[in-house]
Amino acid sequence: MSKAIGRFLLALSQAPAPRKLFTTEEDAARWLRGFLRRAPGPSSARVARRWSASAT
């Protein structure tokens, strides 16, 4: 029920960035890493290194 309510609320508002609800942190991290691969650059590489260091 709460997932349906969350999807409904996300659909109502318009955000400038992609967003999605997840049931696990692992799924959320995988989704976010996909954005790092799509937009490579010095800043995203730095974030990826920081993320991988904190995830272990």
LOSEVO-23674 format. One record per residue (C-alpha): x, y, z; residue number from 1; chain. Coordinates in Angstrom, 3 decimals. Each point is the difference from the previous one (the first is absolute). Layout:
// residues N
@xx:X yy:Y zz:Z i:NUM ch:A
...
//
This chain:
// residues 56
@xx:0.000 yy:0.000 zz:0.000 i:1 ch:A
@xx:2.747 yy:2.488 zz:0.916 i:2 ch:A
@xx:1.809 yy:-0.715 zz:-3.277 i:3 ch:A
@xx:-3.143 yy:0.861 zz:-1.963 i:4 ch:A
@xx:-0.404 yy:3.249 zz:1.934 i:5 ch:A
@xx:3.658 yy:0.882 zz:-0.625 i:6 ch:A
@xx:-0.342 yy:-0.607 zz:-3.735 i:7 ch:A
@xx:-3.148 yy:2.105 zz:-0.084 i:8 ch:A
@xx:1.711 yy:2.912 zz:1.754 i:9 ch:A
@xx:3.043 yy:-0.211 zz:-2.277 i:10 ch:A
@xx:-2.284 yy:0.083 zz:-3.032 i:11 ch:A
@xx:-1.763 yy:3.138 zz:1.238 i:12 ch:A
@xx:3.068 yy:2.192 zz:0.367 i:13 ch:A
@xx:2.425 yy:0.981 zz:-2.741 i:14 ch:A
@xx:3.648 yy:-0.186 zz:1.079 i:15 ch:A
@xx:3.006 yy:1.244 zz:-2.005 i:16 ch:A
@xx:1.874 yy:-3.239 zz:0.725 i:17 ch:A
@xx:-0.933 yy:-3.671 zz:-0.413 i:18 ch:A
@xx:-1.302 yy:-1.736 zz:3.100 i:19 ch:A
@xx:-1.259 yy:-3.411 zz:0.916 i:20 ch:A
@xx:-1.085 yy:-1.975 zz:3.074 i:21 ch:A
@xx:1.982 yy:-3.070 zz:1.040 i:22 ch:A
@xx:-0.473 yy:-2.802 zz:2.472 i:23 ch:A
@xx:3.735 yy:-0.567 zz:0.563 i:24 ch:A
@xx:3.016 yy:2.273 zz:0.224 i:25 ch:A
@xx:1.858 yy:-2.307 zz:-2.405 i:26 ch:A
@xx:-2.611 yy:0.540 zz:-2.729 i:27 ch:A
@xx:0.169 yy:3.767 zz:0.539 i:28 ch:A
@xx:3.816 yy:0.015 zz:-0.228 i:29 ch:A
@xx:-0.095 yy:-2.032 zz:-3.235 i:30 ch:A
@xx:-2.484 yy:2.472 zz:-1.505 i:31 ch:A
@xx:2.155 yy:2.984 zz:0.994 i:32 ch:A
@xx:3.172 yy:-1.566 zz:-1.414 i:33 ch:A
@xx:-1.776 yy:-0.209 zz:-3.360 i:34 ch:A
@xx:-0.140 yy:3.797 zz:-0.085 i:35 ch:A
@xx:3.736 yy:0.257 zz:0.678 i:36 ch:A
@xx:0.723 yy:-2.181 zz:-3.035 i:37 ch:A
@xx:-2.253 yy:2.108 zz:-2.255 i:38 ch:A
@xx:1.597 yy:3.344 zz:0.844 i:39 ch:A
@xx:3.748 yy:-0.573 zz:0.348 i:40 ch:A
@xx:2.188 yy:2.879 zz:1.020 i:41 ch:A
@xx:2.413 yy:1.099 zz:2.705 i:42 ch:A
@xx:-2.714 yy:0.772 zz:2.548 i:43 ch:A
@xx:-1.937 yy:-3.256 zz:-0.504 i:44 ch:A
@xx:3.227 yy:-2.026 zz:0.153 i:45 ch:A
@xx:0.829 yy:1.637 zz:3.329 i:46 ch:A
@xx:-3.474 yy:-0.834 zz:1.323 i:47 ch:A
@xx:0.315 yy:-3.597 zz:-1.221 i:48 ch:A
@xx:3.318 yy:-0.429 zz:1.836 i:49 ch:A
@xx:-1.453 yy:1.505 zz:3.165 i:50 ch:A
@xx:-3.123 yy:-2.208 zz:-0.285 i:51 ch:A
@xx:1.972 yy:-3.214 zz:-0.526 i:52 ch:A
@xx:2.293 yy:0.830 zz:2.927 i:53 ch:A
@xx:-2.919 yy:0.620 zz:2.362 i:54 ch:A
@xx:-1.968 yy:-3.038 zz:-1.194 i:55 ch:A
@xx:2.651 yy:-2.482 zz:1.112 i:56 ch:A
//
